[in-house]
């Protein structure tokens, strides 16, 4: 079993490097699953990001993916496409 505390420190540091500390709260969640109980790599809901420590993409890879969802979250940033323009989001 990987060091969950170390993973938690790593994702906190990555959020800080992304200048999102205080705006987005990441957590490492063992056994992360969707509503149907199917294992998932990560999820974002509002300011909360959860990452699965067993993800083949690693917690940082999953976190970076979920950060994009957070940046698109209109509830966090206002505007229909969060911090993106419609054209930028279409390009992504």
C-alpha positions as CSV (number, residue, x, y, z in Angstrom):
1,X,0.0,0.0,0.0
2,X,1.4,3.3,-1.0
3,X,2.0,6.1,1.5
4,X,-1.3,7.9,1.6
5,X,0.0,10.8,3.7
6,X,2.8,11.4,1.2
7,X,0.3,11.3,-1.6
8,X,-1.8,13.8,0.3
9,X,1.2,16.1,0.7
10,X,2.0,15.8,-3.0
11,X,-1.4,16.7,-4.2
12,X,-1.6,19.7,-1.8
13,X,1.7,20.9,-3.1
14,X,0.5,20.5,-6.7
15,X,-2.6,22.6,-5.9
16,X,-0.3,25.3,-4.4
17,X,1.9,25.2,-7.6
18,X,-1.3,25.6,-9.6
19,X,-2.1,28.8,-7.6
20,X,-5.4,27.1,-6.4
21,X,-4.6,26.7,-2.7
22,X,-7.5,28.0,-0.7
23,X,-9.9,27.6,-3.7
24,X,-9.7,23.9,-4.4
25,X,-9.4,21.2,-1.7
26,X,-7.9,17.8,-2.9
27,X,-8.1,14.6,-1.0
28,X,-6.8,11.1,-1.5
29,X,-9.7,8.6,-1.2
30,X,-9.0,4.9,-1.0
31,X,-11.8,2.9,-2.8
32,X,-13.1,5.9,-4.7
33,X,-16.2,4.8,-6.7
34,X,-19.2,6.4,-8.5
35,X,-22.8,6.1,-7.3
36,X,-23.1,2.6,-8.8
37,X,-20.0,1.4,-6.9
38,X,-17.8,1.3,-10.0
39,X,-14.2,2.3,-9.2
40,X,-13.1,5.7,-10.6
41,X,-9.8,7.5,-10.8
42,X,-11.1,10.9,-9.5
43,X,-13.9,13.3,-9.3
44,X,-14.5,17.0,-8.9
45,X,-17.5,18.7,-7.3
46,X,-17.3,22.4,-6.6
47,X,-14.1,23.1,-4.7
48,X,-13.6,19.4,-3.8
49,X,-11.3,17.1,-5.7
50,X,-10.9,13.4,-4.8
51,X,-8.3,11.2,-6.3
52,X,-7.9,7.4,-6.1
53,X,-4.5,6.3,-4.8
54,X,-4.7,3.1,-6.9
55,X,-5.1,5.0,-10.2
56,X,-2.8,3.9,-12.9
57,X,-2.3,7.5,-13.8
58,X,-1.0,8.4,-10.4
59,X,-2.5,10.9,-8.0
60,X,-0.8,13.9,-9.6
61,X,-2.0,12.9,-13.1
62,X,-5.6,12.4,-11.9
63,X,-5.4,15.7,-9.9
64,X,-4.3,17.6,-12.9
65,X,-7.2,16.2,-14.9
66,X,-9.7,17.1,-12.2
67,X,-8.2,20.6,-11.9
68,X,-9.3,21.2,-15.5
69,X,-12.9,20.4,-14.4
70,X,-12.6,22.7,-11.5
71,X,-11.3,25.5,-13.7
72,X,-14.4,25.0,-15.9
73,X,-16.8,25.1,-12.8
74,X,-19.1,28.1,-13.2
75,X,-20.0,27.9,-9.5
76,X,-16.4,28.5,-8.5
77,X,-15.5,31.2,-11.0
78,X,-18.7,32.6,-12.5
79,X,-19.3,32.6,-16.2
80,X,-20.7,29.7,-18.2
81,X,-17.3,28.2,-18.9
82,X,-15.6,29.0,-15.6
83,X,-12.2,30.6,-16.3
84,X,-12.3,29.5,-19.9
85,X,-13.9,31.2,-22.9
86,X,-16.3,29.1,-25.0
87,X,-13.7,28.8,-27.7
88,X,-10.9,27.7,-25.3
89,X,-13.2,25.1,-23.8
90,X,-14.1,23.8,-27.2
91,X,-10.4,23.5,-28.0
92,X,-9.8,21.4,-25.0
